[in-house]
Amino acid sequence: MKVAKYLGTLGVVAIALLTVILKFSSAESRSECPGKLSAGQASKPATVFIRLAKYRWWVRLWSDSDAALWLEIPNQTVDYFGHVKEVGDQLQIYGSKNDIKGNFSTLSKALALSTLNGFFDGVCKKIDA
């Protein structure tokens, strides 16, 4: 009877811990980034939106990424970058083949990123979600 009680308590604690880990493993922010989108020699003004999920320290126990970034070009495309490394005040953004696609400065909020629609360069400002 005591063994069942201890196992039940251990199960409840494990479920609570797993819930906390899954629910609070990242801090999310959203930003609007006016700038320019260049494709070849052509360049045009564009505004993109990013959602950045910065992972907590314990996520490094099972992941080599420090964050994930979603980039939306309204009415065109949404890109997902699942491998982001934090290097000082800069987030280096990698593509699916582990090649660097761009960077985001956490200090100046400047974003420079190669997307499916061209190369984007601009400065972001936080927005409420």
C-alpha positions in Angstrom: 0.0 0.0 0.0 2.8 2.4 0.9 4.6 1.6 -2.4 1.5 2.5 -4.4 1.2 5.8 -2.5 4.8 6.7 -3.1 4.6 5.8 -6.8 1.4 7.8 -7.2 3.0 10.8 -5.5 6.1 10.4 -7.7 3.8 10.2 -10.8 2.0 13.4 -9.8 5.3 15.2 -9.2 6.7 14.0 -12.6 3.6 15.2 -14.4 3.7 18.6 -12.7 7.4 19.0 -13.5 6.9 18.0 -17.1 4.0 20.5 -17.4 6.2 23.3 -16.0 9.1 22.4 -18.3 6.9 22.3 -21.4 4.8 25.4 -20.6 7.7 27.7 -19.4 10.6 26.6 -21.6 10.6 29.7 -23.8 10.0 33.4 -23.6 8.2 34.7 -26.7 8.3 38.1 -28.3 6.8 39.5 -31.5 8.2 42.4 -33.6 7.3 44.4 -36.7 10.3 45.1 -38.9 10.1 47.8 -41.6 13.0 47.6 -44.1 13.8 46.5 -47.6 13.6 43.3 -49.4 16.2 42.7 -52.1 16.0 40.1 -54.9 18.9 40.3 -57.4 19.3 43.9 -58.3 15.8 44.9 -57.4 15.0 46.3 -54.0 11.6 47.3 -52.6 10.3 48.5 -49.2 8.8 45.7 -47.1 7.6 45.1 -43.6 8.0 41.7 -42.1 6.9 40.3 -38.7 8.9 38.0 -36.5 8.0 35.8 -33.6 11.1 34.9 -31.5 11.0 32.2 -28.9 14.1 32.3 -26.7 14.7 29.1 -24.8 15.4 28.9 -21.1 18.7 27.5 -19.9 17.4 24.0 -19.3 16.4 23.5 -22.9 20.1 23.2 -23.7 20.0 19.8 -21.9 18.3 18.4 -25.0 18.7 21.0 -27.8 21.6 22.7 -29.4 19.5 25.7 -30.3 19.0 28.8 -28.1 15.8 30.0 -29.8 13.4 29.6 -32.7 12.3 32.3 -35.1 9.3 32.6 -37.4 9.3 35.3 -40.1 6.1 36.4 -41.9 6.0 38.5 -45.1 2.3 39.4 -45.1 0.3 37.8 -47.9 3.4 36.0 -49.2 5.2 33.5 -47.0 6.0 32.3 -43.5 9.5 30.9 -42.8 10.6 28.9 -39.8 14.2 28.9 -38.5 14.6 26.3 -35.7 18.3 26.6 -35.2 19.3 29.9 -33.7 22.5 30.5 -31.6 23.0 33.3 -29.2 26.5 34.9 -29.6 26.8 37.9 -27.3 24.2 40.4 -28.3 23.5 38.7 -31.6 21.3 35.8 -32.6 22.8 33.8 -35.5 20.0 32.3 -37.6 20.7 29.0 -39.4 18.8 27.2 -42.2 17.7 23.6 -42.5 21.1 22.6 -43.9 22.9 24.3 -40.9 24.0 27.1 -43.2 23.8 30.7 -41.7 20.9 32.6 -43.1 21.3 35.8 -41.2 21.3 37.5 -37.8 19.3 39.5 -35.4 20.8 42.0 -33.0 19.2 42.0 -29.5 20.9 45.3 -28.9 20.0 47.4 -31.9 17.0 45.1 -33.1 18.5 45.0 -36.6 17.5 42.0 -38.7 19.4 40.8 -41.7 18.0 37.6 -43.1 17.9 35.6 -46.4 14.4 34.5 -47.0 12.6 32.6 -49.8 11.6 36.0 -51.3 15.0 37.6 -51.1 17.3 39.2 -48.6 15.6 41.3 -45.9 17.4 44.1 -44.0 15.6 46.3 -41.4 15.2 47.3 -37.8 12.5 45.8 -35.6 10.3 47.2 -32.9 8.4 45.1 -30.4 4.6 44.8 -30.7 2.0 43.5 -28.3 0.5 40.1 -29.2 
